[in-house]
């Protein structure tokens, strides 16, 4: 029930994220369904080439999900038993899990309090002889501080796998995210800027990493060897050279991706407009801390994590969250820190308190609706609900 038992701000629920599929997208998918190839066909390469060209990378390798892309990148980096990979606790668990999939151990480093991205100085403190990879996350679409992370990687002989699931279209110091790190992974889940239903991508400038990524997504079969040996051993011939998985992305999905990718600049512009409205409304509001964008970077604004100065309110985050939902604003929280999940607590002995900046950010944040098909009225409703609820629970 809304505050005071009255009517909610909105008559119908507004989700925190939503895909936008138009007739051009539908026609692109139907065209593939009527073709000879619905998987492992020409649309896959077309989508890969389009993403590589967009981010300025030499290679892009499509995967069936953002998680499988992370798994492939961890494998290509050579992670295995006895190795460690350093990442942020403030992310979806897939970022850390990809190290576990290879038998390696994820090690967490605390975040910066401003961008909520991993703190390079905290990374440096946790590098050991067992460290093999660094996994920064571009949280909410804002690029991590990549230059010092890459410098640490060069100094210690490490591979940087950048989780840019939120950050397609972001820029870091005039460079496109996806063309900076050794490998960068993307997600095309429906709430992202570009969707293929489910899907992912790894971009890289290294030909050997690209070749390893392709093998891994196709059962460990090396397509280059298949082409080379086919001439002498028969066109049916193939070799499984290592243990891989079926992580391929279909032509159906890639056709949707190619169509969606054309709308990326417009989608980001729409999100940035909403962010500007939020900033104008909340920047001077007592008890509200808005997310930042560093001057040398451009965020793709996948999420809008609003933080609460809870000392200014008579209730906790949970009550404010529930009150906003009662106003039909379907806020969310991103994310429960990975080390606080039962699996990580039980396996690695985390008790809470190990990463105070990330934990404090989690305890205070609420993700407001932000997606490219939102209208001005949608944003007005969100602003009205936040003001209504926070004023109601304000201590002043």
Buried (B, 14 or more C-beta within 10 A) or exposed (E): EBBEEEEBBBEEEBEBBEBBBEEEBEEBBEEBEEBEBBBBBBBBBBBBEBBBEBBBBEBBBBBBBBBBBBBBBBBBBBBEEEBBBBBBBBBBBBBBBBBBBBEBBBBBBBBBBEBBBBBBEBBBEBBEEEBBBBBBBBBBBBBBBBBBBBEBBEEBEBBBBBBBBBBBBBBBEEBBBBBBBBBBBBBBBBBBBBBBBBBBBBBBBBEEBBBBBBBBBBBBBBEEBBEEBEEEEEEEBBEEEEEBBEBBBBBBBBBBBBBBBEBBEEBBEBBBBBBEBBBEBBEEBEBBBBBEBBEEBBBBBBBBBBBBEBEBBEBEBEEBBEBBBBBBBBBBBBBBBBBBBEEBEEEEEBEEEBBEBBBBBBBBBBBBBBBBEBEEEBBEBBBBBBBBBBEBBEEE
